[in-house]
Amino acid sequence: MKNIYSKFWSRTRKQLGVKQYDKDLIHELSNRLKKGKMLDVGIGDGFPYSKVLDEMGYEVYGIDLSPTHVNMVTETLPNINVAIGDSEYLEFKDNFFDVVFCFRSTWYFTNLIKSISEMLRVVKDEGLILFDVQNINHPIHVKFLKEQVRRKNHYIYEITTKFFKNFIKLIIRPIRFYSIDWSFNKHIIVGTPTDPSSINQYLSKEYNINYKIYGVNWDHSSTLEEITTTMDVNHFDRLVYKVIKI
Ligand SMILES: C[S@@+](CC[C@H](N)C(=O)[O-])C[C@H]1O[C@@H](n2cnc3c(N)ncnc32)[C@H](O)[C@@H]1O
């Protein structure tokens, strides 16, 4: 049963395809070296990054906190060395990987700086670390966070309003159909965006690295835009950090 689910999910993901953003990231990961060891932190189901890099001939490792995801990778991508693991305590020797990457996962980490320090530890000298973060200062995240706080603080008001709206929908149903959602569960916080200045502060203190930040421009065909000193970082809701250990 688990096997069928893994295969179904991996086929669905393949159909969703590899987006321009994913292609840009894969390009950044692969244009420095043609062979080598890569670690995917928070590998998920392994699609698209680890799968594509494995097909390109890299020796791919992955870790994830979720046993379900680790099982999916084991079943669908047998070449990949995958294990249950925590980004804050990577169970690898120092200087083990040529490249370490972490995409679409940092906003679930409880301690991102510790996770970055671990990625820096396990990557070799002259190795590359690439990870993306959600920018907490971008208006989209500011609005979302305010909404979360409002819901948390005014839960009774929220469920009462929802109840009355549903009641009205039921009354007008013979005239017009509106779907009704009766779930009154408290909202689960799905992720925490990052203040880029906290990462910049940490990275600036590390003496043995160089780094660049890219903003993701979802409107352009080439999505990664290098952020220069004259640009406003808060124009971008997603930021990609490219760190080279020297
Ligand atoms: C949205 S998925 C992204 C998966 C994959 N990187 C991708 O781009 O499709 C986030 C993943 O991070 C994993 N995760 C969350 N916290 C983690 C942690 N502290 N250490 C390792 N993995 C973690 C989750 O289990 C989940 O598989």
The ligand as a Tripos MOL2 file, in Angstrom:
@<TRIPOS>MOLECULE
LIG
   27    29     1     0     0
SMALL
NO_CHARGES

@<TRIPOS>ATOM
      1 C1          8.1860   21.5050    2.0050 C.3       1 LIG1
      2 S1          9.2230   20.1330    2.2760 S.3       1 LIG1
      3 C2         10.4890   20.4330    1.0660 C.3       1 LIG1
      4 C3         11.0670   19.1580    0.5470 C.3       1 LIG1
      5 C4         12.0650   19.3020   -0.5910 C.3       1 LIG1
      6 N1         13.2770   19.9710   -0.1620 N.3       1 LIG1
      7 C5         11.4520   20.0230   -1.7550 C.2       1 LIG1
      8 O1         11.9510   21.1020   -2.1220 O.co2     1 LIG1
      9 O2         10.4690   19.5200   -2.3040 O.co2     1 LIG1
     10 C6         10.0280   20.4850    3.8210 C.3       1 LIG1
     11 C7         10.7420   19.2790    4.3820 C.3       1 LIG1
     12 O3         11.5630   19.6610    5.4900 O.3       1 LIG1
     13 C8         11.5290   18.6050    6.4300 C.3       1 LIG1
     14 N2         11.9980   19.1220    7.7190 N.ar      1 LIG1
     15 C9         11.3770   19.9940    8.5490 C.ar      1 LIG1
     16 N3         12.1460   20.2610    9.6270 N.ar      1 LIG1
     17 C10        13.2850   19.5510    9.4760 C.ar      1 LIG1
     18 C11        14.5050   19.4260   10.2210 C.ar      1 LIG1
     19 N4         14.6840   20.0860   11.3690 N.pl3     1 LIG1
     20 N5         15.4650   18.6170    9.7500 N.ar      1 LIG1
     21 C12        15.2940   17.9400    8.5970 C.ar      1 LIG1
     22 N6         14.1830   18.0220    7.8330 N.ar      1 LIG1
     23 C13        13.1940   18.8180    8.2460 C.ar      1 LIG1
     24 C14        10.0790   18.1550    6.4020 C.3       1 LIG1
     25 O4          9.9180   16.8630    6.9450 O.3       1 LIG1
     26 C15         9.7930   18.2200    4.8930 C.3       1 LIG1
     27 O5         10.0490   17.0040    4.2380 O.3       1 LIG1
@<TRIPOS>BOND
     1     1     2 1
     2     2     3 1
     3     2    10 1
     4     3     4 1
     5     4     5 1
     6     5     6 1
     7     5     7 1
     8     7     8 2
     9     7     9 1
    10    10    11 1
    11    11    12 1
    12    11    26 1
    13    12    13 1
    14    13    14 1
    15    13    24 1
    16    14    15 ar
    17    14    23 ar
    18    15    16 ar
    19    16    17 ar
    20    17    18 ar
    21    17    23 ar
    22    18    19 1
    23    18    20 ar
    24    20    21 ar
    25    21    22 ar
    26    22    23 ar
    27    24    25 1
    28    24    26 1
    29    26    27 1
@<TRIPOS>SUBSTRUCTURE
     1 LIG1         1 GROUP 0 **** ****
